[in-house]
Amino acid sequence: RPYLIRLNLSVNKISSSGCKMLGEALHSGKVRNESKGFTLVLDENPLIGSLGIEKLVSCCFESSSPNQGLWIGNLSLRDCKIDDLGAQALFKAMSLPSSFLYQVSDLNLGNNLITECSGLSDVLGHNETSLNRLSLDFNSLGTEGVLVLSSTLKTTRSSSCLKYLDISANSFNYSEETKQDVRAVMENLVSAECLQELRLLGNKVGDEGAISLSNALIGDDIIHTLSLGAIEMSPEGCETLMDALSRNKGLRILEIGSNNIGDKGKLAIEKLEASRPEIDIAVDKSDKT
């Protein structure tokens, strides 16, 4: 019979009861796929909520039989209002070998009212973790939540498979109270063994964040894509970052638009482009004139 490769149910007013039926179908073998590359997209279904996620994964814990259906490789749940309870239920299912979520490699949880994701350590902690890409943008992790996440990435050895992380717009901001935490986050993220693409757009970490990141990036050869748009970086912060990147071996793409870098920052960018022409630097159009 035909195999299912991709199922897109975005914007379908799916409720928690619909999630229950979907989970049972995925677990039972009524839906099958040929490989681990099955993609399930449930974006913009706000009726799902945390209850919907709990029902989606409930069969993974209630059934005495192992998964007879398919392995989901890519799962997108943007704008589903799953909140912390839903995220924790999802992470728990992802750490269960018999679950159809055990081999998820690309997980998108953007804009879901998530304030903490401590359960992610269970996912990253098992030796067979497949998670390569994680999107948590437009949530509310805050500086404390981002610090916990970055510490998990640094200390969990199998987290080396996580190559892409998007924590843009998460209220990860610099202040006198969060100064040490911001520094620690930047050091932790660069220390994550295989993280290659890091997106921090819209987090107001300012110059302190830019400088801390700069110090960590000197000599780094793993991160190749860095997005730092709208982080409230000044001309001085931009200068420090460009100087550090002149001594960095790995970066190939840098996004720093929507920062007030001024003429001093533009000059620092020009110097970096001259010394490392292989780096593609994206800035605001007005900054290129």
MIVEX-990853 format. One record per residue (C-alpha): residue number from 1; z, x, y. Coordinates in pm, 1 decimal. Last residue first. Layout:
residues N
REC|NUM|Z|X|Y
...
end
This chain:
residues 289
REC|289|165.2|2477.7|5295.6
REC|288|310.6|2484.0|4945.4
REC|287|647.9|2350.9|5051.8
REC|286|493.1|2026.4|5175.2
REC|285|353.8|1963.5|4827.3
REC|284|703.2|1982.3|4683.4
REC|283|758.4|2262.5|4434.4
REC|282|627.9|2342.4|4085.9
REC|281|640.3|2707.2|3976.6
REC|280|414.1|2814.8|3688.2
REC|279|542.6|3154.7|3573.0
REC|278|276.4|3393.0|3436.7
REC|277|231.7|3547.1|3782.5
REC|276|563.8|3733.1|3748.9
REC|275|585.9|3990.4|4028.3
REC|274|360.3|3809.3|4274.5
REC|273|491.0|3465.1|4182.0
REC|272|845.4|3595.9|4226.5
REC|271|768.6|3725.9|4573.5
REC|270|603.5|3397.0|4670.1
REC|269|908.6|3205.6|4548.4
REC|268|1140.7|3422.5|4759.2
REC|267|919.4|3355.9|5062.4
REC|266|939.9|2981.1|5001.5
REC|265|1320.2|3004.1|4977.8
REC|264|1346.8|3182.0|5310.7
REC|263|1106.6|2936.0|5470.4
REC|262|1325.6|2640.7|5376.8
REC|261|1472.8|2568.9|5032.6
REC|260|1577.6|2208.5|5099.1
REC|259|1537.4|2091.0|4740.1
REC|258|1310.8|1802.2|4639.8
REC|257|1097.6|2017.1|4407.1
REC|256|1239.8|2296.2|4191.0
REC|255|1037.2|2280.8|3868.6
REC|254|998.9|2608.2|3679.2
REC|253|759.4|2672.2|3389.0
REC|252|711.4|3002.6|3203.3
REC|251|1062.4|3144.3|3166.3
REC|250|1118.4|3399.4|2889.5
REC|249|1163.2|3750.1|3026.3
REC|248|1410.9|3717.5|3311.8
REC|247|1461.2|3998.5|3562.5
REC|246|1236.9|3842.1|3829.3
REC|245|1407.7|3517.2|3733.1
REC|244|1736.4|3647.4|3870.7
REC|243|1579.7|3724.8|4208.0
REC|242|1417.8|3380.5|4218.4
REC|241|1753.1|3212.0|4150.5
REC|240|1935.8|3411.2|4417.4
REC|239|1669.7|3334.5|4676.9
REC|238|1674.5|2965.1|4585.6
REC|237|2049.8|2953.3|4631.6
REC|236|2013.6|3112.7|4973.5
REC|235|1741.2|2867.0|5076.6
REC|234|1967.6|2577.7|4968.1
REC|233|1981.6|2393.2|4634.1
REC|232|2078.3|2026.4|4649.3
REC|231|1996.8|1962.1|4279.5
REC|230|1686.3|1758.2|4363.9
REC|229|1451.4|1928.4|4115.5
REC|228|1595.7|2187.2|3879.4
REC|227|1366.6|2159.5|3577.5
REC|226|1352.9|2469.9|3355.8
REC|225|1093.4|2547.0|3089.6
REC|224|1079.1|2871.1|2887.2
REC|223|1442.6|2913.7|2784.3
REC|222|1458.5|3182.5|2513.6
REC|221|1413.3|3524.6|2676.1
REC|220|1735.8|3557.9|2874.1
REC|219|1776.5|3893.3|3053.2
REC|218|1918.0|3736.7|3366.6
REC|217|1937.9|3364.4|3294.7
REC|216|2318.2|3343.1|3293.3
REC|215|2349.8|3488.6|3642.0
REC|214|2084.0|3252.3|3774.0
REC|213|2253.1|2951.0|3616.1
REC|212|2575.5|3034.8|3794.2
REC|211|2379.5|3084.8|4118.5
REC|210|2196.5|2752.4|4085.8
REC|209|2514.3|2565.7|3995.8
REC|208|2706.2|2711.7|4286.1
REC|207|2405.5|2656.4|4512.7
REC|206|2411.7|2282.7|4458.1
REC|205|2521.7|2110.6|4137.5
REC|204|2403.2|1773.7|4260.9
REC|203|2244.3|1652.9|3937.4
REC|202|1907.9|1497.4|4019.9
REC|201|1702.8|1706.8|3781.9
REC|200|1881.5|1905.4|3512.3
REC|199|1606.1|1940.1|3252.3
REC|198|1628.4|2224.8|3000.3
REC|197|1348.7|2337.1|2769.2
REC|196|1386.9|2622.4|2520.2
REC|195|1733.7|2573.3|2372.2
REC|194|1737.7|2796.6|2063.5
REC|193|2074.8|2971.5|2069.5
REC|192|2275.9|2767.0|2316.3
REC|191|2400.4|3048.7|2544.3
REC|190|2188.1|2926.2|2836.6
REC|189|2356.2|2588.1|2812.0
REC|188|2705.7|2733.9|2778.6
REC|187|2671.9|2958.8|3084.2
REC|186|2546.6|2672.0|3298.0
REC|185|2822.3|2440.2|3176.1
REC|184|3094.4|2701.5|3235.7
REC|183|2989.7|2754.1|3596.3
REC|182|2987.3|2380.0|3661.4
REC|181|3330.7|2347.8|3499.8
REC|180|3475.3|2623.3|3718.0
REC|179|3355.5|2455.5|4036.2
REC|178|3454.2|2100.9|3936.4
REC|177|3750.6|2057.9|4171.9
REC|176|3583.4|2239.5|4460.9
REC|175|3282.2|2015.3|4410.7
REC|174|2956.8|2040.7|4217.3
REC|173|2794.6|1741.9|4048.6
REC|172|2696.7|1626.7|3700.8
REC|171|2647.9|1262.8|3799.6
REC|170|2410.6|1225.0|3503.5
REC|169|2074.9|1228.0|3682.0
REC|168|1894.6|1467.0|3446.9
REC|167|2052.6|1551.5|3111.4
REC|166|1727.7|1631.5|2931.3
REC|165|1761.2|1874.2|2640.6
REC|164|1477.8|2026.0|2436.8
REC|163|1502.3|2294.7|2166.6
REC|162|1790.7|2171.7|1953.1
REC|161|1745.5|2371.9|1629.5
REC|160|2014.9|2621.0|1735.1
REC|159|2260.7|2332.0|1716.8
REC|158|2320.4|2452.5|1359.4
REC|157|2573.3|2703.1|1493.0
REC|156|2786.4|2457.5|1685.1
REC|155|2970.2|2654.7|1955.3
REC|154|2719.0|2661.3|2238.9
REC|153|2573.2|2315.9|2190.6
REC|152|2916.3|2160.6|2156.2
REC|151|3035.7|2337.3|2470.5
REC|150|2732.8|2202.3|2657.2
REC|149|2814.6|1846.9|2548.1
REC|148|3180.7|1874.0|2645.2
REC|147|3085.1|2019.9|2984.7
REC|146|2826.7|1747.0|3038.0
REC|145|3094.0|1484.6|2975.5
REC|144|3337.2|1646.6|3218.8
REC|143|3074.1|1687.8|3490.1
REC|142|2968.7|1326.0|3469.0
REC|141|2823.2|1173.1|3155.1
REC|140|2691.4|873.0|3345.2
REC|139|2342.3|810.0|3205.4
REC|138|2009.4|859.4|3377.1
REC|137|1887.0|1128.8|3137.6
REC|136|2022.4|1162.3|2785.2
REC|135|1706.2|1288.6|2614.4
REC|134|1750.5|1496.0|2299.4
REC|133|1473.9|1692.1|2125.7
REC|132|1500.8|1909.2|1813.5
REC|131|1740.0|1712.1|1593.4
REC|130|1665.4|1798.6|1230.9
REC|129|2019.7|1865.7|1116.0
REC|128|2031.8|2004.8|763.3
REC|127|2342.9|2217.6|804.9
REC|126|2562.2|1942.7|946.4
REC|125|2734.8|2017.1|1274.4
REC|124|2469.7|1894.5|1515.0
REC|123|2513.9|1534.3|1407.5
REC|122|2892.6|1556.3|1388.8
REC|121|2902.3|1724.5|1731.2
REC|120|2706.6|1429.4|1871.4
REC|119|3015.4|1215.9|1829.1
REC|118|3148.8|1361.0|2155.2
REC|117|2880.8|1175.4|2347.5
REC|116|3047.8|1058.3|2666.8
REC|115|2964.8|830.4|2960.3
REC|114|2665.2|641.5|2819.1
REC|113|2541.8|349.2|3030.6
REC|112|2204.5|355.3|2849.2
REC|111|1954.0|504.3|3092.2
REC|110|1791.3|756.0|2856.1
REC|109|1882.3|756.9|2488.1
REC|108|1571.3|930.0|2352.4
REC|107|1610.0|1103.5|2016.1
REC|106|1344.2|1333.2|1866.8
REC|105|1416.1|1500.6|1531.1
REC|104|1574.1|1210.3|1343.7
REC|103|1634.6|1321.5|985.8
REC|102|1957.7|1137.6|906.0
REC|101|1847.1|813.0|1072.1
REC|100|1736.9|640.1|749.3
REC|99|2095.7|698.6|634.7
REC|98|2185.8|847.4|295.5
REC|97|2271.2|1187.4|446.3
REC|96|2515.2|1037.5|703.1
REC|95|2527.0|1238.8|1027.8
REC|94|2269.2|1016.8|1199.3
REC|93|2475.4|708.7|1114.6
REC|92|2776.8|850.6|1298.4
REC|91|2561.0|944.9|1596.4
REC|90|2428.7|588.3|1619.4
REC|89|2773.3|432.1|1600.3
REC|88|2893.4|674.2|1870.5
REC|87|2598.8|587.5|2095.3
REC|86|2654.8|214.8|2050.6
REC|85|3020.1|241.4|2144.1
REC|84|2945.0|464.2|2442.2
REC|83|2690.7|230.4|2603.6
REC|82|2397.6|67.9|2415.0
REC|81|2248.1|-75.5|2732.2
REC|80|1894.7|-79.6|2585.9
REC|79|1716.3|103.6|2868.0
REC|78|1570.0|380.7|2654.0
REC|77|1615.8|347.7|2278.8
REC|76|1354.3|587.6|2141.6
REC|75|1370.7|717.3|1785.1
REC|74|1139.7|981.6|1639.2
REC|73|1163.7|1109.6|1281.4
REC|72|1282.2|795.5|1106.7
REC|71|1308.5|840.0|732.7
REC|70|1172.3|552.7|529.2
REC|69|1282.7|299.6|274.4
REC|68|1505.6|334.7|-26.0
REC|67|1810.0|468.5|160.0
REC|66|2089.3|516.1|-86.7
REC|65|2252.3|223.1|-268.9
REC|64|2615.3|117.2|-213.6
REC|63|2518.9|-61.5|107.3
REC|62|2781.1|-117.4|375.6
REC|61|2758.8|220.0|552.0
REC|60|2383.5|259.0|607.4
REC|59|2355.0|-120.4|621.9
REC|58|2557.9|-115.6|945.2
REC|57|2303.2|100.1|1130.6
REC|56|2112.2|-173.3|1309.9
REC|55|2423.1|-391.2|1331.7
REC|54|2618.5|-126.8|1521.0
REC|53|2315.4|-61.4|1739.7
REC|52|2285.9|-430.7|1824.8
REC|51|2655.9|-454.5|1905.3
REC|50|2629.2|-161.3|2146.6
REC|49|2362.3|-337.8|2350.6
REC|48|2046.7|-481.8|2197.7
REC|47|2002.4|-742.1|2472.2
REC|46|1882.1|-464.3|2703.2
REC|45|1553.0|-427.3|2511.9
REC|44|1371.0|-186.9|2739.9
REC|43|1275.9|71.9|2476.8
REC|42|1282.5|-4.2|2103.9
REC|41|1041.2|262.9|1980.6
REC|40|1050.6|367.4|1613.9
REC|39|838.6|666.1|1508.0
REC|38|788.5|768.6|1143.7
REC|37|729.0|1141.8|1103.3
REC|36|938.2|1204.8|795.3
REC|35|642.6|1147.9|565.4
REC|34|454.1|878.2|377.5
REC|33|627.5|579.0|528.9
REC|32|789.1|272.2|383.3
REC|31|905.6|-67.9|508.2
REC|30|1043.7|-314.8|256.5
REC|29|1227.1|-13.5|114.9
REC|28|1576.0|-146.3|172.2
REC|27|1697.9|72.8|457.0
REC|26|1425.7|-2.0|710.5
REC|25|1423.4|-372.6|630.3
REC|24|1802.4|-396.3|654.6
REC|23|1800.9|-216.2|987.6
REC|22|1534.6|-447.7|1129.4
REC|21|1723.4|-757.9|1019.0
REC|20|2044.9|-636.3|1185.9
REC|19|1857.2|-530.7|1499.2
REC|18|1714.7|-882.5|1530.8
REC|17|2068.6|-1020.2|1510.3
REC|16|2175.6|-783.4|1788.8
REC|15|1900.7|-911.6|2016.2
REC|14|1540.7|-802.6|2068.1
REC|13|1404.2|-935.2|2396.0
REC|12|1066.0|-780.9|2314.7
REC|11|1025.0|-519.6|2588.2
REC|10|957.0|-233.6|2343.8
REC|9|893.0|-310.4|1977.6
REC|8|674.5|-9.6|1898.2
REC|7|647.0|75.5|1528.7
REC|6|475.1|399.4|1427.2
REC|5|360.6|554.0|1098.4
REC|4|379.0|265.7|851.5
REC|3|215.8|335.3|515.6
REC|2|-46.3|111.8|362.8
REC|1|0.0|0.0|0.0
end
